[in-house]
């Protein structure tokens, strides 16, 4: 595809006479989709005995003994063949210009995540994880550290009384019912699946939102999760299906990180980035910094408790950042939120690209400069209106 020449017809294809995408791009898209499913990094780094070990550790701490969790993970997969395929794809993409470099970088990111999947619960996992989620310096990251420290000290009122559980189908304001109504109103093909063992309250896959079973949630928190998971994560994946440029479907390098920043912006825009959520993000970010720089579990939990974090919450936070041996993905959220806010202020049309597919801000700049069309302008449900409202308000 040549710079400035890619425009779509009504049927979503490029105009007749435009150059076809290189076969290497088409092959890479299929490989990337398969690789992401096969690697399944976030599933692999979740301990199989998470709940039992967290409960046992909390009981030990209350008794005044330290204890130590004995996380048990699924057997590591052998991904050497997949890594070789990704390395071969990187070679085949060399010399294909700026767009080819986007594919190269995504192949490199997936190769790194495949390495992590093979190294779960080994001494090398943390070192490799710092390549994927490093402790960075610079204005954006220094500001994120400052915000995390400030947010971690926020005072939050106790929740008033009982609230519905996440999967209570009888309560109109439960998470599962709020999701179902919003999905029906939008008319999009997204399923809701309840799972009993999850570290997060909810999560997103391709065409599916996963909900953790039996979790008490205030209606305001359930609405926040709908905004984050459905509008921030699930909808861009669905909208990307109609885009003729497959990278928006399979993801560019850094897309998963910038997507979190945009999802947090949506929370903020809707008035749902409340003090409790900010405090949680602050705790997560600080715990990620501590673990990434060598703090052990007891040190991390003690520091969290000094901020007023309860024993169970502190253990759950540590387990989240430490998963697999120190993934520390939580380091990405606040910097990505700051990065998205800056892009929205300086170049709102660029920020709107993230509503249309799985692309990072950096990749969106390249796609736009190379003449790739941004996608169906009908895809303005909440996502693009959020960008335009913020830009004009």
HELIX and SHEET records of a PDB file:
HELIX    1   1 UNK A   23  UNK A   39  1                                  17    
HELIX    2   2 UNK A   41  UNK A   44  1                                   4    
HELIX    3   3 UNK A   50  UNK A   62  1                                  13    
HELIX    4   4 UNK A   80  UNK A   93  1                                  14    
HELIX    5   5 UNK A   97  UNK A  118  1                                  22    
HELIX    6   6 UNK A  125  UNK A  132  1                                   8    
HELIX    7   7 UNK A  139  UNK A  151  1                                  13    
HELIX    8   8 UNK A  175  UNK A  186  1                                  12    
HELIX    9   9 UNK A  219  UNK A  225  1                                   7    
HELIX   10  10 UNK A  226  UNK A  234  3                                   9    
HELIX   11  11 UNK A  235  UNK A  240  1                                   6    
HELIX   12  12 UNK A  247  UNK A  250  1                                   4    
HELIX   13  13 UNK A  255  UNK A  269  1                                  15    
HELIX   14  14 UNK A  275  UNK A  292  1                                  18    
HELIX   15  15 UNK A  297  UNK A  306  1                                  10    
HELIX   16  16 UNK A  311  UNK A  326  1                                  16    
HELIX   17  17 UNK A  329  UNK A  332  5                                   4    
HELIX   18  18 UNK A  333  UNK A  346  1                                  14    
HELIX   19  19 UNK A  348  UNK A  352  1                                   5    
HELIX   20  20 UNK A  353  UNK A  355  5                                   3    
HELIX   21  21 UNK A  361  UNK A  369  1                                   9    
HELIX   22  22 UNK A  383  UNK A  392  1                                  10    
SHEET    1   A 3 UNK A 191  UNK A 195  0                                        
SHEET    2   A 3 UNK A 208  UNK A 212  1                                        
SHEET    3   A 3 UNK A 202  UNK A 205 -1                                        
END                                                                             
